[in-house]
Amino acid sequence: MTVAAASGATDMDAIALSTARLVEHGQLDVAVGWHAVLIGLMANAVFKAGTAAILGSRRLGWMVAGLFAVIPVTIYFGLVG
C-alpha cells in the first residue's frame, strides 16, 4: 500500500493500470486492488492540494482540498449504494 500511495501521489494512471492488470491475472485480490487504487487516489488529491497551496496560496490550497473532499464521499455512497 505504501507503493500505491507513493505512485499515486504524482501519477494515477500507472497505479490504476498496473493494479487492474494484476487483478485481471489473478495475482492480486480484488479487495486489495481497489484499496490500492483508492489510496493512490487520495495521495494524488493530497499532493495536488499541497502543490496548489505552495505554488498558489494557502487559501487556494484549502479550496482545492475542499473540492477533493468530495472524492471519499462519492466513493462511500457509490459503495454503500
N, C-alpha and C positions, 0 to 999 in steps of 0.2 A: 504494500500500500504506500510505502514511502516513495517508491519509484513512480507510482501513479500521481502522487502529489507533486513531486519534482518535475515530472514530464508535463503534467497538465498545467503547471504554472505558466508556461510560455507557449505550449502548442497542444491544443485539444485534439487535433486530427490524429496525431501519432498515437496517443494513448487510446483513443476510441477505436481506431482501425486495428491496432495490434491486439487489443483486448477482444474485439469481435472475432478476429481470426483464431485466437486461442480458444475461445468458447466454441466456435464452429468446428474445430478439430478435436474437441473433447479434452483439451489439455488444461482447461480452466472451467470451474463450475460457474454456472450462470449467475448465481447469487454473488459470488466473489467478483465476477466480471462487472456486474452493474455497480457494485460498491466501488470498484477501482475507477470506473468512468465518473461516478458521482464525486469521488474525492478529487479527481483531476479537474472536474468542472468547477468545484468550489475553490480549489487552489488557483485556477485561472481567474476566477472572479476577484479573489483577494489580490492577486498580482496586478490586475488591471486597475482596481480601485486605488491601490498603493501608488501605481505609476501616475494615475490622474492627480493624486494628492501631491506627489513630488514634482511632477512637471507642470502641473496647473496650480492649484491652490488647495488648501485644506478643505475649503467649502466644496470645491469640485470633487475632491476625493469622497467626501461624505455623500454627495449627491449620487455619484456613481455607485457607491456601496449600497445606498438605499434602493437603487434600481436593481442591483444584483440580488438584493434580499428577496426579490420576487421568485428567484430560481428555486430555493428549497420549498417555498410554499406551494409553488406549482407542481413540483415533483411529489410532494406529500399528497396533495389532492389527486394527482394522477395515479398514484399507487393505491391510495385508500379508496378512491372511486367516488 
